[in-house]
Amino acid sequence: MAEKFWCVSRARGRRFKSCTAHQVPESLENSEFFEGQNDKTVKSEKFKSRGLDWDTIVNWFMNSRKAMGCSPKTLLHYQTVFSIFLKWHQEHAPMCSPTECDHVETFLAQQSCRAISKHTYWRALRTLFYFMMQQGLREDNPCLSIKIKIEELLPRTVSAEHVAEVLKHLNFETFTGLRDAVLITLAFDTGARLSELLSFTIGDVLVGQRKVLVRGKGGKERWVFFGRFTAQLLQRYLVEYGKLFGIRPDAPLFVSVFRTPIKSKDTVVKLIWARAQKRAKLPLLPFHGLRHGFAKEWLKAGGDLFSLQQILGHSDLNVTRRYVKLLTEDLERMHQQYSPADKLWSYVGAKFVLRMRPSNKQSDE
């Protein structure tokens, strides 16, 4: 059994949970970590005096994120951002230690990418510096003074008419055509992400109850529901699926004709969606637009924002609230139809409006 240690942080003034020896950076072993529960508080000056390099701190941070249960996709994102940052740091400020680094703003300014990408870099680095503060390595977070303005673009949505035209040009007599129809319809009817759709197993889908179990970001599970049309397509698809491969609850729902699971990293679905739009002679919209289209149709039908947040799997209501902006055109049409001031016409009549017009004499002047 691996030997356990206890670490106490001066910054937090509390003891961290036990960790095994292989999780502790080598430069800290046998000095800042003490066996037992009643050891002295670790001083941040000792950390600084050890001269920790970037690689040690990043590895320490990554191990902590793994222990927290971050998804592989999140870990890969952290690793990618830190690699870009450390490469830049080695070229422009090689002598600056992690405890003294204050070049984050310069780093972001020199990145030739969109503001949204810079914002993701900023968020990852902010988390890293917060981690360093928690461990007593720093007393400040240089990212907090940086503000990045992100251009808020309206999501590109797919309408019900767009989906209907695409479905008309799919061959429902073939397994692949039926599969593509189920995938597109299920995406538009549930608002699920592509990665969530492709993670469905046959056991996740309850056709009789018209609901499916979605495994979202961070391993969070939620039930979402679908309508009768989607249920009929699913029922027919499962019959054809069973004829070819048999039915097993743990089998992936969406597979190729060779029973190979379709993965979210593949571009197969995006190609299928693009070709189907081309056959229907429609403008090319992203597959993720089906999710945005679901959100817009939900709000147009009178659905509330909180329920939409639960269905889409958003942890922050502000993310869901952006879909309200999609209703601008519909609000304009509704206002023209239900304008309160227009009702005054029936009360005051046309003569009142004519009296408001300037006379010919006044207009000549």
C-alpha positions, 0 to 999 in steps of 0.5 A, spaced: 500 500 500 502 506 498 505 511 503 500 517 505 502 524 506 498 530 509 499 537 506 497 543 510 497 550 506 498 556 509 494 560 504 488 556 506 490 554 513 487 547 512 489 540 511 488 537 504 486 530 503 491 525 503 495 523 497 499 517 495 507 519 494 507 518 487 502 524 486 507 529 490 512 533 486 519 530 487 522 537 489 517 537 495 518 530 498 521 529 504 521 537 506 514 540 505 510 534 506 509 531 513 507 524 515 501 524 520 495 529 521 498 534 526 504 537 523 506 544 522 503 549 517 507 549 510 510 556 509 510 559 502 517 561 503 519 554 503 515 553 496 519 559 493 526 557 495 525 550 492 525 553 485 519 549 482 519 550 475 513 550 470 513 542 468 513 540 476 507 545 477 503 543 471 504 536 472 502 537 479 496 541 477 494 535 472 494 530 477 490 534 481 485 535 476 485 527 474 484 526 482 478 531 481 475 527 476 475 531 470 474 528 463 479 526 458 477 532 453 478 537 459 485 534 461 487 535 453 484 542 453 489 544 459 495 540 456 494 544 450 493 551 453 499 550 457 504 547 452 502 553 448 503 558 454 510 554 456 513 554 449 511 562 448 514 563 455 521 559 454 522 564 448 520 571 451 521 570 458 525 564 460 528 566 466 521 568 470 519 563 475 512 561 476 511 564 482 513 571 479 510 570 472 506 576 470 506 576 463 499 573 461 497 579 458 503 580 453 502 572 452 494 573 450 496 579 446 501 576 441 496 570 440 494 571 433 487 567 434 480 569 435 477 573 442 474 566 444 480 562 443 484 567 447 478 567 452 479 559 453 487 560 454 485 565 459 480 561 463 485 555 463 491 559 466 486 563 471 485 556 474 492 554 474 494 560 478 488 559 482 491 552 484 498 555 485 495 560 490 491 554 494 498 551 494 501 557 497 506 558 491 503 565 489 499 571 493 496 573 487 493 571 480 495 575 474 489 573 470 484 577 474 486 584 472 485 582 464 479 583 461 477 580 454 472 582 450 468 577 446 464 578 440 457 575 442 455 572 435 448 569 434 447 562 434 446 559 427 439 555 428 436 550 423 429 551 422 423 545 422 422 546 415 430 545 414 430 539 417 423 537 413 427 538 407 433 534 409 429 528 411 425 528 404 432 527 401 434 521 405 432 513 403 429 510 409 429 503 405 436 503 407 439 502 414 444 508 413 439 512 411 434 510 416 440 511 421 441 518 419 434 520 419 434 518 426 440 521 428 438 528 425 431 527 428 433 526 435 438 531 435 433 536 433 427 533 438 432 533 444 437 538 443 442 533 445 450 535 443 453 530 437 458 527 442 452 526 447 448 523 441 453 518 439 454 516 446 447 513 446 446 505 447 440 501 445 439 501 453 439 508 454 433 509 449 426 508 452 421 508 446 415 506 450 416 512 455 419 517 449 425 518 453 433 517 453 438 518 458 443 523 456 451 523 459 453 530 458 459 534 460 463 532 467 459 525 467 452 528 469 446 524 467 439 527 465 433 524 462 430 528 455 424 526 452 422 526 444 416 526 440 411 521 437 414 522 430 421 521 433 419 515 437 416 512 430 423 513 427 426 509 432 422 503 433 423 502 425 430 503 426 431 498 432 427 493 428 432 494 422 438 494 427 436 487 430 435 484 423 442 486 422 446 485 429 441 483 434 439 487 440 444 488 446 442 493 451 450 495 452 450 496 444 452 503 441 445 506 438 449 509 432 453 504 428 456 503 421 454 497 416 460 494 419 457 495 426 463 500 427 461 505 433 460 512 430 465 516 434 464 524 436 471 525 434 470 522 427 467 527 421 462 522 418 456 525 421 458 532 419 459 529 412 452 526 412 449 532 414 452 536 409 451 532 403 444 531 405 443 539 405 446 539 398 441 534 396 436 538 398 439 544 395 439 548 402 444 553 405 449 549 409 448 550 416 452 546 422 450 540 425 450 544 432 445 548 429 440 543 430 441 544 438 440 551 437 434 550 433 431 546 438 432 551 443 429 557 439 423 552 437 422 551 445 422 558 447 417 560 441 412 555 443 412 558 450 417 554 454 420 557 460 428 558 460 429 554 467 426 547 463 430 549 457 437 549 461 435 542 464 434 539 457 440 542 454 445 540 460 447 547 462 450 549 468 449 556 468 443 559 466 446 565 462 449 560 457 441 558 456 439 566 456 443 567 450 437 563 446 432 569 447 436 573 442 434 568 437 427 571 438 428 578 435 425 577 428 419 573 432 418 579 437 418 584 431 412 580 427 408 579 434 409 586 435 406 588 429 400 583 430 399 585 437 401 592 437 397 596 443 398 603 440 395 600 433 388 598 437 387 606 438 385 606 431 379 603 432 377 608 438 379 615 435 378 613 428 381 616 421 379 623 422 383 624 428 389 621 424 387 626 418 387 632 423 394 630 425 397 631 418 400 638 416 395 643 412 398 645 405 399 652 407 403 649 413 407 645 408 408 650 403 411 655 408 
